[in-house]
Every structure is written in structure tokens, then in C-alpha cells.
Amino acid sequence: MNRERGALETAMGNEVFNGGFEEMDAQAKRDVIKEAVLSGIRHMESIQWKKGCVVGEVVWCPMLTAQYVMTAYMTGQEIPEERKKDFLKHFEAWQLDDGSLGMHAESPGYVFVTTLAYLALRIMGLPPEDKRCSRAKQWIDDHGGVLAIPSWGKAWLAMMNLYSWKGVAAVLPELWLQPDSSPFHPRRMYCHTRMIYLGLSYLYGVKFQISENAFIRKLRGELFSEPFESIDFAAHRYELAATDVFEYPHPILKMAYELCASYDEAHLKPIRRLALDRCLQHIVHHQRESRFAAISPVNGLLNTLALYHAEHPDFEESFRGVDYWSWSDEEEGERFNGAHSHTWDTAFTVQGICEGPYAEEALPFLKGTARYFKNAQMQEEVEHREKYYRDQRRGGFCFSDEHHRWPVSDCTAEAVSAMAHLSDLVPERMLPEPEMLAEAMRFILTRQNPDGGWGSYERRRGGMFLEMFNPSEMFGNCMVEHSYVECTASCIVALRHGLNKFGGFLSSDERRRMERAIVRGTRLLEKTQEREGGWPGFWGVNYVYGTLFGVMGLLAAGVPRRDPRIRRACAWLLSVRLPDGGWGESYRGCVEERYIPHEKSQVIMTSWAIMTLLKAGCYEGENRRVIDEAASLLLSRQREDGSWPKEGVGGVFFNTAMHHYCLYKDEFSIWALSLYAKAMSNE
């Protein structure tokens, strides 16, 4: 079964809505919109978890499942046959017609992903002659071969004894022995990057590699066209397949690599042992503090391998902990997600319902979400957090649920905004205690950067010059926390909501600090608005997403709807409307860092645009017709069960890693149509 990449899954029409929306009278329009919103809410009710949240799959790519299979093989963990079948179904669903597998659902093939998938297929028992393997192998050979795999792939192959560590760019564990004041200390890196290279530092330092056996020798013969023993792997250290590279290593980084490689050849064993002990100490702490889920499965699997090598008693629980990230269904089998979205999806859904006129009709659902927020908030602080380079945790909310324990600024912010809405609808006892509501707002302040903007997991710790030392090759803007338009806007909105609803739980000094934080954040939004009027997104595709948040942030800060900045944003948005009446952006815009329209309107981007225009008060004159047409487009694609179709990718991180947030199509459509219904009721 082949997944169609780039092609849209088109809805065949909604049995409730049969077209002709623009010709209906006002009451008929209101009736149709109400039924669409309530149908969407019923769909959300149908997927609500017992603990009150809604969560959709955050789809990334087969790399994670392949690495899980490889980790199981290297550590001697048996994968049950039924699970292997489910994994195989996942790989089959993702393999393109040319035999490759890509970085995301619309991506062309990557040597990195295709190679790891090939190894996983072989580990799970498929012979090299199997079409799934032979087609993947042929594609790899046609696109530079395994020697050109990016550095993360080189490291995974080295651990499998299918590559020499001499061909892997040095990742010295000794870097963790630097004084904390060093501008190059790993503590200054963005947390996901830092945690990935923590595990890699240990594994590189010990040159972790499984023993050679008959199967490994056979794989070597399949992967390389010349005898394995004769390959000069060091000569291929910087060879990279063109299909995979977003950012080639900076010349200064290459010089640093060479210096580190020279040191590695002559390292002092006592210093190396001290460095490995330091890394292992951090790995153990990280695994335990995240209840063995790790910050993501990417670093969780590396940590599992490090614990296995160290014969640490936490190894087995660490391996089992990766299952937190699994997802399965009949269509695509079992796979691993790079993230879960419990709080994120729930907060957006609540706001979408509450900002419309039908919240009272969704009270049972909303009460469930209140229960979720009360239990999902981080209650305890990280133990010895300064020692392990962690920022405040207490009071925050994770992108996922309470199990994860890595809270995020905008996830906390969206939860605060959702709870502010819920406070008008549910009994006070159903929400967190007043002190914890105040603590959530204090948490938000801890993530504000010196420039006034907000980071995500942490405030920025390192200089922007560190981006020159990006070692990942496949990703960009991943070395330090930036100030993101979306996070900044979410935090401004939340602080305003929180001050209005929960300000009585704060001291006067705290309220003043939050007002100043809003002012500083607003200045960041003003500075980052582009001349044409839009904002680039970082976590979503792309300008329509960024512009939605930019406008919401300015409005929450008190900027009037008629302000030139708001008008300019709306004018830009209207200028990029597609001929079919909606909005859509291609993921390529994130890669090329510019606005690139999609060939067809997307439900998600159309919803974002409607929300922006309505929040900015543009439901008037010619714009009324534009919004009517866009709403009609959403109605035409709604399915009988109240959901909307899965179309192009809507999420992204680090420029190239696109995500399908599978509930975006539903929660934002509900939000857009709810705002639309409210605008119509005010006529």
C-alpha cells in the first residue's frame, strides 16, 4: 500500500450541507453554521479520552520506528510477531513508488530515512530480494549510497557495526565538563538538540558498537559495493546526500570537528571516564524525571542504548518507556510519533468552542476538559534542576500530558487561555486551585527572552552565533531557543486572559511585571512583522499561521482593530487568497523561508485566515463576501461524522520536519465557524 504524498484527500461532500450557501438567507446560513459547529463538537466528544482531553496523532516519519527496531536488535529485546506485522504495515504505507521513504508525509525520499527503514525491514526478517527491500536499496544506490548518509545516520550505522566511528563527526563527551560559563557548553543549546547530543556524546565516547556476526556481515555486503574492511570511512565523514541536506556544516564547524577528532585519537582515559560519568548521570536524571518517556523518542532511544552499554538497572524501564510515543490504527499499523498533543489539542478545541455562541450546548465536553487541565498541570519542581540545566517546571503544561513532564511556554499559555474561558462556564472547583492558576502565569514569565519574545521549552541560553555550529545537517534553526511569533503571541494572549480572570490571585507587583511583559512582547511582534503585513511562522505552515498569531497577540495587547499594523496584516492575507476561495500554503515555504501557495486551498489554512479576519473585525463590505465564500468551502468539506478531511501538512519544526497535527483540521474549523456564527449573530 502506497501513501499518496502531496495529493490531497478530498472530501466528497457533506450530506448535511449541499451547497448554495452564499444564496441562502441569513437565518438559513445561521442554521447551517450551527449544525456544522455542533456536528464538529459531537465528533470531538466522540474521541474525548476518559481523563477529559482530546488528542490527535502528530505524524512525523518512519525514522522513529526504524530506530526502535534497531535499538531492540542491538540490545537483544524481542519484538513480538504481531507487533512486527504492524510495524511492517507502517513502512509499507510510507514507501513511495520509487522505493524511498521521506522525512514527512509530503517529502521526497531521504537517504537517511530510507536506509534506516531498510535495516529495520531486514532486522524484522524480510529478505533483500523482497520488493520492499530491493526497491529501497536501489533508490539508496541511485542517490549517493550509504556512505553519503547524514551524520545521525552514520552514527546509527556505526552502532550497528555497519560503519566506522572514524567516519562520524566527533561528538565529545568532554564538552559536558566545560564550566557552565562557557559559551560553548551544551547547556546553552536548544533542549531537544541538547538531549539528542547528550546520548550521542556518551555513545561516541565509548564507541558503542554491537559485535560482528553473520547477519551484520551480510548487511555490509548489501549496503556497500566494495569490501567493508577496505573502505576509508574517514574520507566520507562530510559526504552528504543532496536529497537530505538543509544546511551543510559551516567551515568553522568542520574545523572544530577536526580538532575534536584529533583530541579523540589521543584523549586522556581518566578525563574521558569523568566525562562519560557526567553524561550518564545526566541521562539517568533525564530519564527518571520524564518517567522514562524522555523529551522525545529520538533521544529516548539513544539514552536507552547508553544505559544498556553502562549495564545500568534503568535500561529495561527506559526501553519500555519509549512505548509512550507509540500510535496505531488499522490503516497504517503501529509507529512512533515525535510528539503527543493532549494539552495542545484540548486547549485549542476549548477556545474554539467557547469563543462561539454554542458553548452551553457543549458543557459535558467542556467539564471533561476542565478536569483534564486540573490534573495535567505540573505540580512538582524538577529535583536539582540547576545541576541538570532545567528551567522551572512547576505550574507549566506540557505539549502532551502530565506523564511527560517537559512543560512548554505556549502550551501553558493556551491552557491558561482555555481555563479563562472555562471559568465562565464550569464550577470553580473543577479548575486548578487559585495558587496553581497563578503559578501557571508565573511559569509563562520564566520563558520570556531578553528581547521580549518567548521561547518554547526554555528561555534562550546561548548566543545566536551557535547556529553556525548546527551539526544536524537535515534541520535548521535548532541550536538555541529563538523568540517565536507564535509562542510570543500565545503568551501575550494568556497573560491578558489570566490578568482579567485570575489577576486577583497575584500580587500587585506580579501584575505589574506581567503588564510589562505584554508590552515587551508586543514590541517583538511589531519588529518581526514583515513589510507586506504577514508574519512567518516557525511551528506551522507558515505565513498564514504566523499572521494569525501576530494579529491575536497585538489585539490582546490592546492594539485597536483599525491600527495600521492590523489592517496591513489583513490586507496581505486577502491578497494571497486562492482562486477557489480559500487559503493554502505549501510546506516548501518553510524550507525556503518564504510564502509559497499551495495548489489548492487547505481546510487548516482557510480556518486560520477566517479566524484572523474575524478577530480583526473584517466582516464588513467586500470582505463579508470573502469570508462567506471561505466558510462555504469549510462547510463543503465537512464529513458526515463532523470531522474534516486530512489534507496537506500543517505543522513543522526546524524548517524541514513537517508534522500532520491530525486534529488541526477539526479544532480550527470549529473555531473559525464558531467565530463566524458569532459575527453573523451580531448583525
Stockholm file with secondary structure:
# STOCKHOLM 1.0

chainA/1-683         MNRERGALETAMGNEVFNGGFEEMDAQAKRDVIKEAVLSGIRHMESIQWKKGCVVGEVVWCPMLTAQYVMTAYMTGQEIPEERKKDFLKHFEAWQLDDGSLGMHAESPGYVFVTTLAYLALRIMGLPPEDKRCSRAKQWIDDHGGVLAIPSWGKAWLAMMNLYSWKGVAAVLPELWLQPDSSPFHPRRMYCHTRMIYLGLSYLYGVKFQISENAFIRKLRGELFSEPFESIDFAAHRYELAATDVFEYPHPILKMAYELCASYDEAHLKPIRRLALDRCLQHIVHHQRESRFAAISPVNGLLNTLALYHAEHPDFEESFRGVDYWSWSDEEEGERFNGAHSHTWDTAFTVQGICEGPYAEEALPFLKGTARYFKNAQMQEEVEHREKYYRDQRRGGFCFSDEHHRWPVSDCTAEAVSAMAHLSDLVPERMLPEPEMLAEAMRFILTRQNPDGGWGSYERRRGGMFLEMFNPSEMFGNCMVEHSYVECTASCIVALRHGLNKFGGFLSSDERRRMERAIVRGTRLLEKTQEREGGWPGFWGVNYVYGTLFGVMGLLAAGVPRRDPRIRRACAWLLSVRLPDGGWGESYRGCVEERYIPHEKSQVIMTSWAIMTLLKAGCYEGENRRVIDEAASLLLSRQREDGSWPKEGVGGVFFNTAMHHYCLYKDEFSIWALSLYAKAMSNE
#=GR chainA/1-683 SS CCCCSSCCCCCCCCSSCCSCGGGSCHHHHHHHHHHHHHHHHHHHHHHCCTTSCCCCCEECCTHHHHHHHHHHHHHTCCCCHHHHHHHHHHHHHHCCTTSCCBSSTTCCBCHHHHHHHHHHHHHTTCCTTSHHHHHHHHHHHHTTCGGGCCHHHHHHHHHTTSSCGGGSCCCCGGGGGSCTTCTTCGGGSCHHHHHHHHHHHHHHHHTCCCCCCHHHHHHHHHHCSSCGGGCCGGGGTTCCCTTTCSSCCCHHHHHHHHHHHHHHHTCCHHHHHHHHHHHHHHHHHHHHHTTTCCSSHHHHHHHHHHHHHTTCTTHHHHHHHGGGGEEEETTTEEEECSCCCHHHHHHHHHHHHHTSTTGGGGHHHHHHHHHHHHHHSCCSCCTTTTTTTCCCCTTCEESSCTTTCCEEHHHHHHHHHHHHHHTTTSCGGGSCCHHHHHHHHHHHHHTBCTTSCBCSSSCCCSCGGGGGGCCCSSCCSCSSCCCBHHHHHHHHHHHHHHHHHHGGGSCHHHHHHHHHHHHHHHHHHHHHSCTTSCCCCSSBSSHHHHHHHHHHHHHHTTCCTTSHHHHHHHHHHHHTCCTTSSCCBCTHHHHHTSCCBCSSCCHHHHHHHHHHHHHTTCCSHHHHHHHHHHHHHHHHHCCTTSCCCCCSCCEEETTTEEEEETTHHHHHHHHHHHHHHHHHHTC
#=GC SS_cons         CCCCSSCCCCCCCCSSCCSCGGGSCHHHHHHHHHHHHHHHHHHHHHHCCTTSCCCCCEECCTHHHHHHHHHHHHHTCCCCHHHHHHHHHHHHHHCCTTSCCBSSTTCCBCHHHHHHHHHHHHHTTCCTTSHHHHHHHHHHHHTTCGGGCCHHHHHHHHHTTSSCGGGSCCCCGGGGGSCTTCTTCGGGSCHHHHHHHHHHHHHHHHTCCCCCCHHHHHHHHHHCSSCGGGCCGGGGTTCCCTTTCSSCCCHHHHHHHHHHHHHHHTCCHHHHHHHHHHHHHHHHHHHHHTTTCCSSHHHHHHHHHHHHHTTCTTHHHHHHHGGGGEEEETTTEEEECSCCCHHHHHHHHHHHHHTSTTGGGGHHHHHHHHHHHHHHSCCSCCTTTTTTTCCCCTTCEESSCTTTCCEEHHHHHHHHHHHHHHTTTSCGGGSCCHHHHHHHHHHHHHTBCTTSCBCSSSCCCSCGGGGGGCCCSSCCSCSSCCCBHHHHHHHHHHHHHHHHHHGGGSCHHHHHHHHHHHHHHHHHHHHHSCTTSCCCCSSBSSHHHHHHHHHHHHHHTTCCTTSHHHHHHHHHHHHTCCTTSSCCBCTHHHHHTSCCBCSSCCHHHHHHHHHHHHHTTCCSHHHHHHHHHHHHHHHHHCCTTSCCCCCSCCEEETTTEEEEETTHHHHHHHHHHHHHHHHHHTC
//
